Amino acid sequence: MQLADHVELAEFFRKTFGPTGAFNAKPFEGSRSWAGARPELRAIGYDPRGVAAHLGLLRRFIKVGAVDVLVAELGLYGVRPDLEGLGIGHSIRALHPVLQELGVPFGFGTVRHALQNHVARFSRHGLATIVSGVCVRSTLPDARLDKPSTRIEDVLIVVLPIGRSMCDWPSGTVIDWNGPEL
Ligand SMILES: CC(C)(COP(=O)(O)OP(=O)(O)OC[C@H]1O[C@@H](n2cnc3c(N)ncnc32)[C@H](O)[C@@H]1OP(=O)(O)O)[C@@H](O)C(=O)NCCC(=O)NCCS
């Protein structure tokens, strides 16, 4: 990606995440096109007006209970506000062959509880399973003197079985990202 691509994406994220709370748009100042960790791969949809949708991916080990699990983390998920409601959820399906090619046992993402219906749509076809009752701990992107270094959130977990099946997903109810999330 070139600098101009980062600048265009940063603007896209400010406009897309801004309406969910000014704080959520804050990381994307200037040319910064990531919030915490940086994706290794991005699925970007364009239309004549520029960036239309984005999904980021990063392979990493998370700890589920006491078990280290290799996952492809999915995050930085958004649709330009004027294109909402057109079914971006279905694009997760398009990413499936990519996840298989990357050789990961699982795809993994978190969403806020308000998006339960949204993720339920694509989990209905067995593509993903929603796990609730789990809390996740991640590291803040920046080390600061005035804040704790980690944050704990109660969110919905979305697991996509890729190389393994859902019965291989550990049963732990605390998930540690071992670093900042995407
Ligand atoms: C979340 C997001 C990607 C969904 O995009 P979308 O184009 O609306 O998705 P779809 O068309 O596939 O699905 C629409 C359904 O998602 C749900 N949904 C979408 N946005 C929602 C929101 N803000 N709150 C609650 N539910 C929402 C609704 O159930 C909606 O169903 P409906 O059509 O019956 O009302 C988009 O709203 C977005 O980019 N939001 C800002 C960034 C963000 O919050 N990203 C997720 C981070 S976890």
The ligand as an SDF file (V2000), in Angstrom:
LIG
                    3D

 48 50  0  0  0  0  0  0  0  0999 V2000
  -21.5040   -2.8810   11.0930 C   0  0  0  0  0  0  0  0  0  0  0  0
  -21.6060   -2.6040    9.6000 C   0  0  0  0  0  0  0  0  0  0  0  0
  -20.3330   -3.1100    8.8950 C   0  0  0  0  0  0  0  0  0  0  0  0
  -22.8370   -3.3080    9.0400 C   0  0  0  0  0  0  0  0  0  0  0  0
  -22.9920   -2.9390    7.6980 O   0  0  0  0  0  0  0  0  0  0  0  0
  -24.3820   -3.0550    6.9190 P   0  0  0  0  0  0  0  0  0  0  0  0
  -24.1290   -2.6160    5.5220 O   0  0  0  0  0  0  0  0  0  0  0  0
  -25.4530   -2.3690    7.6800 O   0  0  0  0  0  0  0  0  0  0  0  0
  -24.6120   -4.6200    7.0000 O   0  0  0  0  0  0  0  0  0  0  0  0
  -25.6840   -5.5600    6.3110 P   0  0  0  0  0  0  0  0  0  0  0  0
  -26.4300   -4.8470    5.2330 O   0  0  0  0  0  0  0  0  0  0  0  0
  -24.9880   -6.8360    5.9550 O   0  0  0  0  0  0  0  0  0  0  0  0
  -26.6330   -5.9270    7.5260 O   0  0  0  0  0  0  0  0  0  0  0  0
  -27.6230   -5.0450    7.9940 C   0  0  0  0  0  0  0  0  0  0  0  0
  -28.0460   -5.5130    9.4010 C   0  0  0  0  0  0  0  0  0  0  0  0
  -26.9600   -5.2980   10.3140 O   0  0  0  0  0  0  0  0  0  0  0  0
  -27.4680   -4.8320   11.5680 C   0  0  0  0  0  0  0  0  0  0  0  0
  -26.8310   -3.5470   11.8970 N   0  0  0  0  0  0  0  0  0  0  0  0
  -26.0820   -2.7790   11.0710 C   0  0  0  0  0  0  0  0  0  0  0  0
  -25.6230   -1.7080   11.7170 N   0  0  0  0  0  0  0  0  0  0  0  0
  -26.0950   -1.7920   12.9850 C   0  0  0  0  0  0  0  0  0  0  0  0
  -25.9420   -0.9820   14.1420 C   0  0  0  0  0  0  0  0  0  0  0  0
  -25.2370    0.1530   14.1310 N   0  0  0  0  0  0  0  0  0  0  0  0
  -26.5550   -1.3810   15.2790 N   0  0  0  0  0  0  0  0  0  0  0  0
  -27.2740   -2.5120   15.3090 C   0  0  0  0  0  0  0  0  0  0  0  0
  -27.4610   -3.3160   14.2390 N   0  0  0  0  0  0  0  0  0  0  0  0
  -26.8770   -2.9520   13.0980 C   0  0  0  0  0  0  0  0  0  0  0  0
  -28.9340   -4.7380   11.4640 C   0  0  0  0  0  0  0  0  0  0  0  0
  -29.4060   -5.9710   12.0520 O   0  0  0  0  0  0  0  0  0  0  0  0
  -29.2200   -4.7440    9.9750 C   0  0  0  0  0  0  0  0  0  0  0  0
  -30.4090   -5.4460    9.8330 O   0  0  0  0  0  0  0  0  0  0  0  0
  -31.7020   -4.7280    9.1500 P   0  0  0  0  0  0  0  0  0  0  0  0
  -31.2920   -4.5200    7.7070 O   0  0  0  0  0  0  0  0  0  0  0  0
  -32.7560   -5.7400    9.3450 O   0  0  0  0  0  0  0  0  0  0  0  0
  -31.9210   -3.4530    9.8950 O   0  0  0  0  0  0  0  0  0  0  0  0
  -21.7830   -1.0720    9.3210 C   0  0  0  0  0  0  0  0  0  0  0  0
  -22.9370   -0.6430   10.0010 O   0  0  0  0  0  0  0  0  0  0  0  0
  -20.6090   -0.2280    9.7530 C   0  0  0  0  0  0  0  0  0  0  0  0
  -19.6500   -0.0720    9.0090 O   0  0  0  0  0  0  0  0  0  0  0  0
  -20.7040    0.3610   10.9690 N   0  0  0  0  0  0  0  0  0  0  0  0
  -19.6690    1.2610   11.4810 C   0  0  0  0  0  0  0  0  0  0  0  0
  -18.3930    0.5220   11.8190 C   0  0  0  0  0  0  0  0  0  0  0  0
  -18.6400   -0.6280   12.7790 C   0  0  0  0  0  0  0  0  0  0  0  0
  -19.3640   -0.5040   13.7530 O   0  0  0  0  0  0  0  0  0  0  0  0
  -18.0070   -1.7670   12.4740 N   0  0  0  0  0  0  0  0  0  0  0  0
  -18.1140   -2.9670   13.2670 C   0  0  0  0  0  0  0  0  0  0  0  0
  -17.0490   -2.9530   14.2940 C   0  0  0  0  0  0  0  0  0  0  0  0
  -17.2590   -4.3370   15.3780 S   0  0  0  0  0  0  0  0  0  0  0  0
  1  2  1  0
  2  3  1  0
  2  4  1  0
  2 36  1  0
  4  5  1  0
  5  6  1  0
  6  7  2  0
  6  8  1  0
  6  9  1  0
  9 10  1  0
 10 11  2  0
 10 12  1  0
 10 13  1  0
 13 14  1  0
 14 15  1  0
 15 16  1  0
 15 30  1  0
 16 17  1  0
 17 18  1  0
 17 28  1  0
 18 19  1  0
 18 27  1  0
 19 20  2  0
 20 21  1  0
 21 22  1  0
 21 27  2  0
 22 23  1  0
 22 24  2  0
 24 25  1  0
 25 26  2  0
 26 27  1  0
 28 29  1  0
 28 30  1  0
 30 31  1  0
 31 32  1  0
 32 33  2  0
 32 34  1  0
 32 35  1  0
 36 37  1  0
 36 38  1  0
 38 39  2  0
 38 40  1  0
 40 41  1  0
 41 42  1  0
 42 43  1  0
 43 44  2  0
 43 45  1  0
 45 46  1  0
 46 47  1  0
 47 48  1  0
M  END
$$$$
